[in-house]
Amino acid sequence: MKQASLFIEEAENLSDSRRLARSGTFTDNMKLPLHRWFRYSAGFSSEWAVDVLKEYGERGKSVILDPFAGSGTTLLAAEQAGFKSYGFESHPFVYRAAHAKLFWHSDVKSFLNKTELLLSLASKSIEPLPDNNAPLLVKCYTRETLQRLFSLRTAYANLKKDGESECELLWLAITSIIRSCSFVGTAQWQYVLPNKRKLSAKDPFMAFKQKVLEMASDMRFAQNNGFTKDAEILQFDSRCENNSLKNTIDLVITSPPYPNNYDYADATRLEMTFWGEINGWGDLHNSVRQYIICSCSQHSAYEKLKLDDLLDDDVILPIRSELEATCRELETVRETKGGRKTYHTMIAAYFNDHARVFISLRKMCKKGSKLCYVVGDSAPYGVYVPAEQWLGQLAVASGFESFAFDKIRDRNIKWKNRKHRVPLHEGRLWIMG
């Protein structure tokens, strides 16, 4: 195989300053080694997670769990701090992205050699586009850009070997440039906005090469700075029991979906369409939503959830009276709104789902364990939902001892002309076990 001398030389010469971690919010994670490989819509500060691990865990002994692992923030923080960790992620596409990140310990030169071979194949396989491309892709790319992206995809398919770490890293490298090569609004933390235009779009081959060099630099950084290889992510629904981890978890660090109507399935629609996993928005429920926590009205509407059935479930008994009052109010208010969104069943399903998560966590967590949930409240149609309070009550009802809330910041205050003016906040829900 041809040696990737150019890639190796460039990767070794990247400035050390690019490899240094930064503290702050999740936005800062987008500049951190490994974390920046795939940007997802939810998360929290990796450096804060490391601080929590060091303060509440015992290196080499404590076992960590993130039941909503997302793109792997907690798992990578645990590997940085030297802890054994597990993560659950039920969103199939996001699970694969997080799983690929955990291959940071792969041989760098082998990865770069594979990259050069892929680029060589891609440059020789540029063919005319078929006429039946997915409408979303046609809206988001010029014909030439889409041809070059497809050539990378075809070259990857020709090189792919299931389970091979270098191939998973190449898949992630291609996935991570899909948005930056589009000329429409494709911010990594937002939905795709075809009617919004960007000032510039990257060339796929150049963007891919830059991403690979960044990844190679980050891999060397982690390999040379004491990161351990002791994280495991499972494509698993945290509402279900996991007998293999029964009574093994010392510390839980996570950020679950908020009850704020964000459609986490739609957040990866462009990437999933590119890889041929879906043909359009209508495929998202069967491909993603059915596997994840109900936190958006599209989810509850598609499944035609019944409020009475959700409220009759005994798992929400500790908060039933308050939850029912809120959901009944939402049921009434929605009739006055043009969209008539099903917030009433969404909210009921959200806490129903989380009740099951806490029941599962209680069986996995040791006595004396500690859980930290980064959560936010919500106010659909202006009706306030005290998320942290109800989640804490459900946790205690499942067998945990107590809970406390530490507010981080106020939300919903940036835009003065917002329709919904209910003050909101975000913070850390600490649950003691």
N, C-alpha and C positions, 0 to 999 in steps of 0.2 A: 504493500500500500504506500502511496506517495506520502512523504512526510510533510506535516503542516508547519514548516519552519517559520513562515510568515506569521501565522497565528500565534505560535508559541513565543516568538520574539516580541510581538506587540503586547501579548498578555503579560509577559514578564516586566515590560517597561511601563505599565500603567502606574500612575502616581499612587503612593501609599495612602494619600489623603482620601482617595475615593473609597478606601476599604474601611475607613473608620466609622464606627457607629455614632449616631446622634440621638440625644434624648429628645423627649417631647411627645407629641401626639402620634396617631397612626400615620399622618401625613409624612412624618419624619421616617417612618419605616420604609417609605418608598425610595429612600436613598441609602438604606442599610444593606450590607452584603447579605445575599441569599433571600432576604425578605422581598427585595425589589424585583425578583425574577418574575413574579406574577402579582399584579395589583388587583385586589378584590374590594368589594364595596363595604365590607365591614372589618372591624379590627380594633386594636388598641396598641399602645406603645410597647414595643419589644423590650426597651430598656426598663420600663416599669415592671414588666413581667419578670425580668431577670432580678430586679430588686425584691419582688415578692418572693421569688424562689429562694433567694439568699436569706431573707428575713424569717420566713415561715417553714422552710424546708431544711433538711439535713442532707448535704451533698453525699452521694453514694448510698443513701439509705431511703430517703423519701421517694415515693412513686407519685408521679404527676399525671393528671388527666385533664384533657380539654374535650368536653362532650359536643362542642360546636367548633371543631378545629379550623374550619374555613381554609385559608391558604397557608396555615401552619405556623402562625406567630408563636403560640405557646410552645410548640414542639421544638422549633429552632432556638427559642430562648432557653429551653431546658437543655438542649445539646450544648449551647454556649456556656451554661452555668454548671454542667456536669451532672444532670439528673436523668433518671430513667423516666420516660414519659410515653403516654398513649394519647391518641386523638381519635375521635369519632367524627366522620363527616358523611352525611347522607346525600348531599348534592353530588351526583356522579362526576360531573366535569370538574368541579372545584376539588373534589377528592383526588382526582388524577393530578391536578396541578400541585397540590400539597405533597402528594406522594413523590412526584418528580423532584421537588425541592430537596427531599431527604436523600437524594443521590449525590449531594455535594461532595461526598468523600470519594467519588469515582476518580479514576486515573485521568488527570487533566490532558496529558498528551494524547491518550487514546480518544478522548472526547474531541480534541481539536483535529486529529487525523480524520475522524468520522465526519466532522464538519466540512473539511475541505473536499472530501469525496462527495458529500451531499451537494455542495455548491457546484462542483464540476458536473454532476449529473443534471442539476437543475438548469444550468446554463445551456445544456444541450437538448433540453426537453420542452422548450417553450413552443407551444402549439396554439392554434386558433381556439378561441373560446366557443363552447357549445352555445346554442341559442336558448337553452332552457335553464339558465342559471337562476338561483334563488333571487327573488326581487330585492331582498335586503342587500345582497352583495352588489347588485347592479347599481343600487342607489348610493352605495358607500365608496365605490372605487372607480377609477378610470379603467378603461378596457386594458390598457397596457399594464397597469399595476396589478390587476386581477390575474392577468396571464402570468406574471412573474410570481405572484403568491401561489398560484396553482402549480407552477413548475416546482416550487419548493415542496409543496404538498406531495406531488407525484414522486419526486426524488426521495422524500422521506418514506413513502409507501414502498418503494423499491429496496430501501435499505433496512426497513424495520424488521427487528427480531423481538418478539414478545418477551418482556421481562428484562431485556438488556438495558443496563443503566444509561449507557450513552444514547440509546434511542429515545428513552424517556426524556432525557435532557434536551435532545434535539427537538422533540415534540413541543416541549415547553418553550424553547427559544423561538420557534415559529409562532406558537400561540401568543407569545408576549409582544410580537410586533404587529399583530393583525390590526390593532387600533391605530397605531402611529402611522401606518401606511395609508390610512383613509383620509380623504379630504373633507369629510363631514364631522360633525360633533361626536366624538367618541371618547370623552374623558373616562379614565379607567374606573372611576367610582360612580359613574352615571350610566343611564340607559343610552343607547345610540340615538342621536338626533340627526336624521338625514337632512333636515331643512336648515341646519346650522353649518356654516362653513368655517374651516380652519385656514390659517394663513399659509400653511405649508403641510405637505405630506411627505413621508420618507420613501425612498426607493426600497423595495423589499429586500433586494440582495444586500445593500449597504446596511439596512437596519438589522438584518439577520446577522451579518458579520459583527456589527457593533455589539449586539446582544450576546453573542457567543464570547467575545472578548471580555465583556463585563462578567459573564458567568464564570469564565475560566479564572479571572482575577479573584472573584469571590470564593471560588473553590479553594484556591491556594491560600487565601486569607484564613478561611475556616480550618483548613488542614494544618496550618502553621501556628494557630493560636489556641490550641487546646480544646476545640470543639469535640465532643464525644459522639459516637455513633450509637445512640441508645434511645432513639425515638421510633415509634411505630404508629402508623395511621391506618385505621380500618374504615372501609366503606360500610358504615353501620348507623342505624337509626337510634339516637340516644333515648328515645321513648321506650325502647325494648330492653329486656334484661340481658346482661352479659355475664354469664356464669363463670367464664374464664377469669374475670377480674374481680370476683366476689371477695370483699374484705381485703383489698390490696392497695387502695388509693389513700394517700395521705393528704394530698392537696389538689384542689380543682381550681384552675384558672381559665376563665372563658368569657366570651362576649356573645350571648345568644342573639337571634334576631329580635328586634324591637317590635312592639305592636303598632307600627306606624305606617303600615300599608306599602312598604317597600317590597317589590317583587324580586326576590333573589334569583328566581329562575330566569327572569328577563334580563338580569344583569350580565349573563353570559350568552345571550341569544346570538350575538354576532359571531363569537368564537365557535359555538356549536353549529351554527349554520355553515361556516367556512369548512369545518371538518366533516360535514355531511351527516351530523348526528340528528339534526332536525331540518325540516324544510321551511318552517315558518313559526310565527307566534303561537298558532293553534296547537303545535306539537309540545309546547313547554310543560303542560300539566302531566301528560303521561311520561315525559322524559325526566322531569325534575320535581315539579311541585308535589306530586303525590308522595314523595319520599321525605319532604322536609316539613318543619314546623309551620303551622298555618299562621302567617303573619301579614297576609294581604287579602284584600277583598276578592281579587281574581280567583284565589284559591278556594275560599268559602263559597263563592258564587258558582264556580264550576262543579263543585261537589254537591251543590244544592243542600247544604247543611241546614238542619232544622234547629232553631233555637231551643225549643222545649226539650229535644233529645239531649242537647249539650248540657243544659242546666239540670237535667235529671240525673246526670252521671255522678256517682258518689265521690269521684276523685276530686271534684271541686266543692265538696261540702263545706270546708272551712271558710270559703269566701262566697258561698252561693248567694246569700241575701244581697250583698253589695254588688256582686257581679250581675245578678239578675236585674237589679234596679238600673244599673248603667246600660245594660244591653237592651232593656225595654225602652229606655229613653232614646237610645240610638235607633231602635226599630221605629219609633214614632217620628224622630227628626228626619230620617231618610226619606220619608214620604213627602217632605217639603223641599227636597233637593232634586235637581235635574238628573244627576247621575244615579241616584238611589243606590249608592254603593252598599254592599252587605257588611257594613262594619259591625252590626249587631252580632252576626254569627261568627265573623272573624275574631272578635275579641273573646267571645265565649270559647271558641275552638283553641285560641292561643293559650289560654290558661288551662284548658283541659289537657292540651298537649304537654305543657310544662309540669302539670301535676304528675304525669306519668314519668317525665324525666327525673323528677326528684325521688319518686319511688324507686326507680332504677339506680340512681346515684346512691341512695341510702344503703343499698345492698352492696355496692362496690366500695364505698368509703369505710375506712376503719373508724372505730370509736375515737373521738378526739380529733378527727380530721377537720379541715377548714376549706371552705369554698369561697371563691371570689367571682362574682358575676358583675361584669361591666354592663350596665343596663340604663335605659332611658324610659321615661313615661311617655304618654301620648294623649292626644285630644282629638280624635276623629269627629268631624262635624262639630267641633267645639265642645264635645262631651269629655270630661277629664277621666283618664284611666290611670290610677296610681299603681303602676306596674311593679315597682320595687316592693311596695307594701304587700300586695297580693302574692307575689312570688315568695317573699319571706314567709308568709303565713302558710303557703302550700308546702314549703320546705320543712317547716316545723311539724306540720301535720303528717309528713312522711317519715318522721322519726329523728330529724335533726333537732338540736337543743335550742338554738336561738338565732336571731339575725339582727343586723344593724346596717344602716345605710350611711355612706359617706359621699356627699355631693361633690362632684368635680367642677361642674360648670352649668350655667344657665343655657337653655336652648330656645329657639323660636324668637330671638330678639334682634336678629340681624336686619330684617326687612320690616320697615314700619308699615308698609301697605299690605301686609299679609292678611288673608281673609280670616285666618284663625289666630286669635290674639291671646290664647290661653298660655300663661307662662309654663314652660317646660324645663326639665333639667336632666342631667346625666350624672351617673356616679357609680360607686362600687357597692354592691350588695354583698356583705360579708355574712356567711352562714357558718355557724359553729356546730360541730357534730360530736 
